[in-house]
C-alpha cells in the first residue's frame, strides 16, 4: 500500500490540475472569510476612508460580474495557449516530454489564479442582496460585502500581472535550450537523490561488497517465485518495504525487475527463500511493494530521463531537422550527468540487516549501463554529422577526466574507439576525421599516462594531446 500511495501522490503532484485545484479551494474559503468579516463589521468603516467608494447592490453585482466573466474568458485563452504550445513543442522534441510541460509550475499557477479569481467573485456575488420592500416583518436588510469586493478587485489586478508574466513565460518555456536545460537539471537532481541508494546496510567488509549478484544454487532451489499479476511498466518498487518484510519473516529476497522494466502476468518479480516462510499473505505484501503503469516515469528510473535527452538529440540529428546545435546542447547536459555519476560509488547489490544477515539482492544500475545507453544509442546518428561527432569525442574526454575509476576510463576509451571507427566509415570530411583521430589519441593517453592526465587536470588543455 505504501508503494501505491507514493506513486499516487507523485502522479497527483505532477498533474496539471493539482495546483489550480488547491488555489480554487483556497479562493472559495477566502470568499467565506471576507464576506464573514463584512457581515461582522458592516459598512461604517468606509465613512472614515474618503477615497473608497461604497457600492450599491447593483454596482457591486456589476463589478463582480465583470471580473468573473473576464477571468473565465482569460482562463480559457490561457489554457488554449498552453495546449497549443505543448502540442507544437512535443511534435518537435518528442511526446515523452509532455509531462514536463504539464507539471510546469508557472503554467499551473497562471491557470489557478484566473480560476480562483472567477470562483471568488462568483461566491461573493451570491451574497449581494437588495433591501426587502413592503414593510413586512420578514424583510432582509441590503447587504454589500465591501471588503470582499475590494479583495476581488485586487485579485483582478493581480491576474493582469500574472497574464503579463504568462505571455513572457510561454515563449521561454518552449525554447529548446530551456527545455533541454530543465531535463538536465532534473537528471542531476535525481542522480543526487538516488546514488548511492540506501536499502538496508551494505556489507561491513568493503572487500565483500559486490555490484553483480551471484547467489548459490541452493537459494534458487529453496526459493518461492512471486509472479506479476498485471502488465505494464514498473513505476515504483518499495525496497524499504521489502527489507522490512524480509526481516520480519526471516527471508532472503532476490529482485528480478527494477523501475522502468516492462512486466506481463506470470513474470517472476522476485524470489524469496525459504519458501516455507512465504505464506499467501506475505506474498501479497511483497506484490504490493511493486506498482506498474501504462508508461515509464522518472520515479526511480534514471534511464527514462536520459532517454528524454537522447530522444531530443536523435530528432535534432535526423535528416528532416538537421539541427546539430540542439544535439550538442543535449550532449552537454548528458556529460554533466555522466560526470556526476562517475564521481559516485555504486551501492552494493547485496543488502544486509543490522545483524549482517543477507536480506535483499537488488542489482543496481551501473555506470557502464548509462554509458552504453548514451553513446551506443546516439552513435549511429552522431557519426554522420561532423560537428556532432567531434563534440561527442570531446564529451567522452571530459567525462574520462572526471572519472577517478580506471575501469570507467577504459570503458570510455572503448566508446571513443567505436565512435572513431564508425565515423571513418560514414563521414566524408577528411579534416573532421583528422580532428576525431587527434582527440581519440588524447583520450588514450589520458588512460595510459598518469603524468599527462595530471597535466591536463592542471591546465585544462587536452586537445592535441600527445602524438
C-alpha positions as CSV (number, residue, x, y, z in Angstrom):
1,X,0.0,0.0,0.0
2,X,2.9,2.4,0.7
3,X,4.2,1.9,-2.8
4,X,0.8,2.6,-4.3
5,X,0.3,5.7,-2.1
6,X,3.7,7.1,-3.0
7,X,3.0,6.6,-6.7
8,X,-0.4,8.1,-6.4
9,X,1.0,11.2,-4.6
10,X,3.7,11.5,-7.3
11,X,1.1,11.4,-10.1
12,X,-1.2,13.9,-8.3
13,X,1.7,16.4,-7.8
14,X,2.7,16.2,-11.4
15,X,-0.9,16.6,-12.7
16,X,-1.9,19.8,-14.4
17,X,-4.9,20.3,-12.2
18,X,-3.3,19.9,-8.8
19,X,-2.1,23.5,-8.2
20,X,-5.2,25.1,-9.8
21,X,-7.5,22.9,-7.7
22,X,-5.7,23.9,-4.5
23,X,-5.9,27.6,-5.4
24,X,-9.6,27.2,-6.4
25,X,-10.4,25.7,-3.0
26,X,-8.5,28.5,-1.3
27,X,-10.5,31.1,-3.2
28,X,-13.8,29.6,-2.0
29,X,-12.6,29.6,1.6
30,X,-11.4,33.2,1.2
31,X,-14.8,34.3,-0.1
32,X,-16.4,32.9,3.1
33,X,-13.8,34.7,5.3
34,X,-14.1,38.1,3.6
35,X,-18.0,38.1,3.5
36,X,-18.0,37.0,7.1
37,X,-15.8,39.9,8.0
38,X,-18.1,42.2,6.1
39,X,-21.2,41.0,7.9
40,X,-19.5,41.4,11.2
41,X,-18.1,45.0,10.7
42,X,-20.7,46.4,8.4
43,X,-20.1,49.4,6.1
44,X,-19.5,52.0,8.7
45,X,-15.7,51.9,8.4
46,X,-16.0,53.2,4.8
47,X,-17.0,56.6,6.0
48,X,-13.6,57.1,7.5
49,X,-11.7,56.5,4.3
50,X,-12.6,59.2,1.8
51,X,-11.0,57.6,-1.3
52,X,-13.0,54.4,-1.0
53,X,-16.3,54.2,-2.8
54,X,-19.3,52.5,-1.2
55,X,-21.0,50.3,-3.8
56,X,-24.7,49.9,-4.0
57,X,-26.0,46.4,-4.6
58,X,-26.5,46.9,-8.3
59,X,-23.0,48.4,-8.7
60,X,-21.5,45.5,-6.6
61,X,-23.1,43.0,-8.9
62,X,-21.8,44.8,-12.0
63,X,-18.2,44.9,-10.7
64,X,-18.2,41.2,-9.6
65,X,-19.9,40.0,-12.8
66,X,-17.4,41.9,-14.9
67,X,-14.4,40.5,-13.1
68,X,-15.8,36.9,-13.1
69,X,-16.7,37.0,-16.7
70,X,-13.4,38.4,-17.9
71,X,-11.4,35.9,-15.7
72,X,-13.1,32.8,-17.1
73,X,-12.6,34.1,-20.6
74,X,-8.9,34.8,-20.0
75,X,-8.6,31.3,-18.3
76,X,-9.9,29.7,-21.4
77,X,-7.5,31.6,-23.6
78,X,-4.6,30.7,-21.3
79,X,-5.5,27.0,-21.3
80,X,-5.7,27.1,-25.1
81,X,-2.3,28.8,-25.4
82,X,-0.8,26.2,-23.1
83,X,-2.2,23.3,-25.0
84,X,-1.2,24.8,-28.3
85,X,2.4,25.4,-27.2
86,X,2.6,21.9,-25.7
87,X,1.3,20.3,-28.9
88,X,3.8,22.3,-31.1
89,X,6.8,21.6,-28.8
90,X,6.2,17.9,-28.3
91,X,5.9,17.4,-32.0
92,X,9.4,18.9,-32.3
93,X,11.1,17.3,-29.3
94,X,9.0,14.2,-28.6
95,X,5.8,13.2,-26.9
96,X,7.6,11.8,-23.8
97,X,8.3,15.4,-22.7
98,X,4.6,16.1,-22.4
99,X,4.6,15.6,-18.6
100,X,7.4,18.1,-18.2
101,X,5.1,20.8,-19.6
102,X,2.1,19.6,-17.7
103,X,3.9,20.0,-14.3
104,X,5.3,23.4,-15.2
105,X,4.6,25.5,-12.1
106,X,4.3,28.7,-14.0
107,X,1.5,27.3,-16.2
108,X,-0.3,25.8,-13.3
109,X,-0.2,28.9,-11.1
110,X,-1.4,31.1,-14.0
111,X,-4.4,29.0,-14.7
112,X,-5.0,28.7,-10.9
113,X,-5.0,32.5,-10.5
114,X,-7.6,33.1,-13.2
115,X,-9.9,30.2,-12.0
116,X,-9.5,31.3,-8.4
117,X,-10.5,34.9,-9.2
118,X,-13.5,33.7,-11.1
119,X,-14.7,31.4,-8.3
120,X,-14.1,34.0,-5.7
121,X,-16.2,36.7,-7.4
122,X,-18.9,34.1,-8.1
123,X,-19.1,33.1,-4.5
124,X,-19.1,36.7,-3.3
125,X,-21.7,37.7,-5.9
126,X,-24.3,35.3,-4.4
127,X,-24.2,37.2,-1.1
128,X,-25.1,40.7,-2.5
129,X,-28.7,41.5,-1.9
130,X,-31.1,44.5,-2.1
131,X,-33.2,45.5,0.9
132,X,-36.6,43.9,1.2
133,X,-39.7,46.0,0.3
134,X,-43.3,46.2,1.5
135,X,-42.6,46.7,5.2
136,X,-43.2,43.1,6.3
137,X,-41.6,41.7,9.4
138,X,-39.6,39.3,7.3
139,X,-37.7,41.9,5.4
140,X,-34.0,41.5,4.9
141,X,-31.6,44.4,5.0
142,X,-29.5,45.2,2.0
143,X,-26.0,43.7,2.1
144,X,-23.0,44.7,0.1
145,X,-19.7,43.0,1.0
146,X,-17.4,45.9,0.5
147,X,-14.2,44.2,1.9
148,X,-14.9,41.2,-0.3
149,X,-15.3,43.4,-3.3
150,X,-12.1,45.2,-2.7
151,X,-10.3,41.9,-2.4
152,X,-11.9,40.8,-5.7
153,X,-10.6,43.9,-7.4
154,X,-7.1,43.3,-6.0
155,X,-7.3,39.7,-7.3
156,X,-8.3,41.1,-10.7
157,X,-5.3,43.5,-10.7
158,X,-3.0,40.6,-9.7
159,X,-4.5,38.5,-12.5
160,X,-3.4,41.1,-15.0
161,X,0.1,40.9,-13.7
162,X,0.0,37.1,-14.0
163,X,-1.2,37.4,-17.6
164,X,1.8,39.6,-18.4
165,X,4.1,37.1,-16.8
166,X,2.4,34.2,-18.7
167,X,2.8,35.9,-22.1
168,X,6.6,36.1,-21.3
169,X,6.7,32.6,-19.8
170,X,5.2,30.6,-22.7
171,X,7.9,31.5,-25.2
172,X,10.6,30.9,-22.6
173,X,9.2,27.5,-21.6
174,X,9.1,26.2,-25.2
175,X,12.6,27.4,-26.1
176,X,14.6,24.3,-26.9
177,X,17.6,25.4,-24.8
178,X,15.4,25.9,-21.7
179,X,13.7,22.5,-22.3
180,X,17.0,20.7,-22.5
181,X,18.4,22.5,-19.5
182,X,15.3,21.7,-17.5
183,X,15.7,18.0,-18.3
184,X,19.4,18.1,-17.5
185,X,18.9,19.8,-14.1
186,X,16.2,17.3,-13.3
187,X,18.5,14.4,-14.2
188,X,21.3,15.7,-11.9
189,X,18.8,16.2,-9.1
190,X,17.6,12.6,-9.4
191,X,21.2,11.3,-9.5
192,X,21.9,13.2,-6.3
193,X,18.8,11.6,-4.8
194,X,19.3,8.0,-6.0
195,X,23.0,7.4,-5.7
196,X,24.1,5.9,-3.5
197,X,20.8,4.2,-2.9
198,X,20.4,3.0,0.7
199,X,18.3,-0.1,1.0
200,X,19.3,-1.8,4.2
201,X,23.1,-1.7,5.0
202,X,25.9,-2.8,2.7
203,X,28.3,-5.5,3.9
204,X,30.5,-4.0,6.6
205,X,33.6,-5.5,4.9
206,X,34.4,-3.3,2.0
207,X,36.1,-6.1,0.1
208,X,32.9,-8.2,0.2
209,X,30.7,-5.6,-1.5
210,X,29.6,-6.6,-4.9
211,X,27.8,-4.9,-7.8
212,X,26.7,-8.1,-9.5
213,X,24.8,-10.7,-7.6
214,X,25.8,-14.4,-7.6
215,X,23.6,-16.4,-5.2
216,X,24.3,-20.1,-4.7
217,X,22.2,-22.7,-6.4
218,X,20.7,-23.7,-3.1
219,X,18.9,-20.3,-2.9
220,X,17.0,-20.9,-6.2
221,X,16.1,-24.5,-5.1
222,X,14.5,-23.3,-1.9
223,X,13.0,-20.0,-3.2
224,X,9.4,-19.3,-4.0
225,X,8.7,-17.2,-7.1
226,X,6.5,-14.2,-6.6
227,X,4.9,-13.5,-10.0
228,X,3.3,-10.4,-11.5
229,X,-0.5,-10.2,-11.9
230,X,-0.6,-7.2,-14.3
231,X,1.0,-5.9,-17.4
232,X,2.8,-2.6,-17.6
233,X,6.0,-0.7,-16.8
234,X,7.3,-0.9,-13.2
235,X,6.9,2.6,-11.9
236,X,8.0,2.2,-8.3
237,X,9.5,-0.5,-6.1
238,X,9.3,0.0,-2.3
239,X,12.7,-1.5,-1.4
240,X,12.4,-0.3,2.2
241,X,9.1,-2.2,2.5
242,X,10.8,-5.4,1.0
243,X,13.6,-5.1,3.6
244,X,11.0,-4.9,6.4
245,X,9.1,-7.9,5.1
246,X,12.4,-9.9,4.7
247,X,13.5,-9.1,8.3
248,X,10.0,-9.8,9.8
249,X,9.7,-13.2,8.0
250,X,13.4,-14.2,8.0
251,X,13.7,-14.2,4.2
252,X,16.3,-13.5,1.6
253,X,14.7,-11.8,-1.4
254,X,16.2,-11.6,-4.9
255,X,14.6,-8.8,-7.1
256,X,14.3,-9.6,-10.8
257,X,12.8,-6.4,-12.1
258,X,13.5,-2.7,-11.4
259,X,11.8,0.6,-12.2
260,X,11.3,1.1,-16.0
261,X,11.2,-2.6,-16.9
262,X,8.1,-4.0,-18.6
263,X,6.3,-6.8,-16.9
264,X,3.5,-9.2,-18.0
265,X,1.3,-11.5,-16.0
266,X,3.3,-14.5,-14.9
267,X,6.7,-12.7,-14.9
268,X,8.8,-13.5,-11.8
269,X,9.1,-10.2,-10.0
270,X,11.2,-11.6,-7.1
271,X,12.4,-14.8,-5.5
272,X,12.0,-15.4,-1.7
273,X,13.8,-18.0,0.2
274,X,13.0,-20.2,2.1
275,X,9.6,-20.8,0.6
276,X,8.3,-22.2,3.8
277,X,8.3,-18.7,5.3
278,X,6.3,-17.2,2.4
279,X,2.6,-17.5,3.1
280,X,-0.1,-16.2,0.8
281,X,-0.4,-13.1,3.0
282,X,3.4,-12.4,2.8
283,X,3.4,-13.0,-1.0
284,X,0.6,-10.4,-1.3
285,X,2.6,-7.9,0.8
286,X,5.6,-8.4,-1.4
287,X,3.5,-7.9,-4.5
288,X,2.1,-4.6,-3.0
289,X,5.6,-3.2,-3.0
290,X,5.6,-3.0,-6.8
291,X,3.5,-0.5,-8.8
292,X,3.1,-0.7,-12.5
293,X,1.5,1.6,-15.0
294,X,0.9,2.3,-18.7
295,X,4.1,4.3,-19.2
296,X,7.6,4.8,-17.9
297,X,8.1,7.5,-15.4
298,X,11.1,9.3,-13.9
299,X,10.4,7.9,-10.5
300,X,13.4,5.7,-9.6
301,X,14.2,5.5,-13.3
302,X,17.2,7.5,-14.4
303,X,17.1,5.8,-17.8
304,X,13.8,7.5,-18.6
305,X,15.3,10.9,-18.0
306,X,18.5,10.0,-20.0
307,X,16.2,8.8,-22.8
308,X,14.4,12.2,-22.9
309,X,17.7,13.9,-23.8
310,X,18.7,11.1,-26.2
311,X,15.3,11.4,-28.0
312,X,15.7,15.2,-28.4
313,X,19.3,14.7,-29.8
314,X,18.2,11.9,-32.2
315,X,15.4,14.1,-33.6
316,X,17.8,17.1,-33.9
317,X,20.2,14.9,-36.0
318,X,17.6,13.4,-38.2
319,X,17.7,14.5,-41.9
320,X,14.3,16.2,-41.6
321,X,15.5,18.5,-38.8
322,X,19.3,18.7,-39.2
323,X,20.0,20.7,-36.1
324,X,23.4,19.7,-34.6
325,X,23.5,22.6,-32.2
326,X,20.5,21.2,-30.3
327,X,22.1,17.8,-30.3
328,X,25.4,19.2,-28.9
329,X,23.3,21.0,-26.2
330,X,21.8,17.7,-25.2
331,X,25.2,16.1,-25.1
332,X,26.5,18.8,-22.8
333,X,23.8,18.0,-20.2
334,X,24.3,14.3,-20.6
335,X,28.1,14.9,-20.0
336,X,27.1,16.8,-16.8
337,X,25.1,13.8,-15.6
338,X,27.8,11.2,-16.5
339,X,30.4,13.3,-14.7
340,X,28.1,13.3,-11.7
341,X,27.7,9.5,-11.9
342,X,31.4,8.9,-12.4
343,X,32.2,10.6,-9.1
344,X,29.7,8.4,-7.2
345,X,30.2,4.9,-5.7
346,X,27.6,2.4,-6.7
347,X,25.6,0.7,-4.0
348,X,26.1,-2.9,-3.1
349,X,23.9,-5.4,-4.8
350,X,23.8,-7.4,-1.6
351,X,21.9,-5.7,1.3
352,X,22.1,-6.8,4.9
353,X,20.1,-6.1,8.0
354,X,21.6,-4.7,11.2
355,X,22.8,-8.2,12.2
356,X,24.6,-8.5,8.8
357,X,22.2,-11.2,7.6
358,X,21.6,-11.1,3.8
359,X,18.1,-9.9,3.2
360,X,17.8,-8.3,-0.2
361,X,19.6,-8.7,-3.5
362,X,18.9,-5.8,-5.9
363,X,21.4,-5.3,-8.7
364,X,21.9,-1.5,-9.1
365,X,22.3,0.2,-12.4
366,X,26.0,0.6,-13.2
367,X,28.0,3.4,-14.7
368,X,28.5,1.1,-17.8
369,X,24.8,0.9,-18.3
370,X,24.4,4.6,-18.6
371,X,27.5,5.0,-20.8
372,X,26.1,2.4,-23.2
373,X,22.7,4.0,-23.1
374,X,24.0,7.3,-24.1
375,X,26.8,6.5,-26.6
376,X,25.6,3.3,-28.2
377,X,22.2,4.8,-28.9
378,X,23.5,8.2,-30.2
379,X,26.5,6.9,-32.2
380,X,24.6,6.0,-35.4
381,X,23.1,9.5,-35.6
382,X,26.2,11.4,-34.4
383,X,28.7,9.6,-36.7
384,X,27.0,11.1,-39.8
385,X,27.5,14.7,-38.6
386,X,31.0,16.2,-38.4
387,X,30.1,18.8,-35.7
388,X,28.2,16.4,-33.5
389,X,30.8,13.6,-33.8
390,X,33.7,15.9,-32.7
391,X,31.6,17.2,-29.8
392,X,30.8,13.7,-28.7
393,X,34.5,12.8,-28.8
394,X,35.2,15.9,-26.6
395,X,32.4,14.8,-24.3
396,X,34.0,11.4,-23.8
397,X,37.3,13.0,-23.0
398,X,35.8,15.4,-20.4
399,X,33.9,12.6,-18.7
400,X,37.1,10.5,-18.7
401,X,38.9,13.3,-16.9
402,X,36.2,13.4,-14.2
403,X,36.3,9.6,-13.7
404,X,38.7,8.5,-10.9
405,X,37.9,4.8,-11.6
406,X,40.2,3.3,-14.1
407,X,37.6,0.8,-15.2
408,X,35.3,3.7,-16.1
409,X,38.1,5.3,-18.2
410,X,38.8,2.1,-20.1
411,X,35.1,1.9,-20.8
412,X,35.1,5.4,-22.2
413,X,38.2,4.7,-24.3
414,X,36.3,1.8,-26.0
415,X,33.4,4.2,-26.7
416,X,35.8,6.7,-28.2
417,X,37.3,4.0,-30.4
418,X,33.9,2.8,-31.6
419,X,32.9,6.4,-32.5
420,X,36.1,6.9,-34.5
421,X,35.6,3.6,-36.4
422,X,32.0,4.4,-37.3
423,X,32.8,8.0,-38.3
424,X,35.6,6.7,-40.6
425,X,33.0,4.6,-42.4
426,X,30.3,7.2,-42.9
427,X,31.9,10.6,-42.6
428,X,33.2,12.1,-45.8
429,X,35.0,15.0,-44.2
430,X,38.8,14.3,-44.2
431,X,39.5,17.2,-41.9
432,X,36.8,16.0,-39.5
433,X,38.3,12.5,-39.4
434,X,41.8,14.0,-38.6
435,X,40.3,16.0,-35.7
436,X,38.5,13.0,-34.4
437,X,41.7,10.9,-34.6
438,X,43.6,13.6,-32.8
439,X,41.1,13.7,-29.9
440,X,40.9,9.9,-29.8
441,X,44.7,9.7,-29.2
442,X,44.4,12.3,-26.4
443,X,41.8,10.1,-24.7
444,X,44.0,7.1,-25.0
445,X,46.9,9.0,-23.4
446,X,44.6,10.2,-20.6
447,X,44.3,6.5,-19.6
448,X,47.9,5.4,-20.3
449,X,50.0,8.3,-19.0
450,X,49.2,9.4,-15.4
451,X,51.6,12.4,-15.7
452,X,49.8,13.6,-18.9
453,X,46.5,13.2,-17.0
454,X,47.7,15.3,-14.1
455,X,49.0,17.9,-16.6
456,X,45.6,18.1,-18.3
457,X,43.8,18.4,-15.0
458,X,46.1,21.3,-14.0
459,X,45.9,23.2,-17.3
460,X,42.6,22.0,-18.8
461,X,44.2,21.7,-22.2
462,X,43.9,18.2,-23.6
463,X,43.1,18.8,-27.3
464,X,46.0,17.8,-29.4
465,X,47.4,15.6,-26.7
466,X,50.4,13.6,-27.5
467,X,51.5,12.2,-30.8
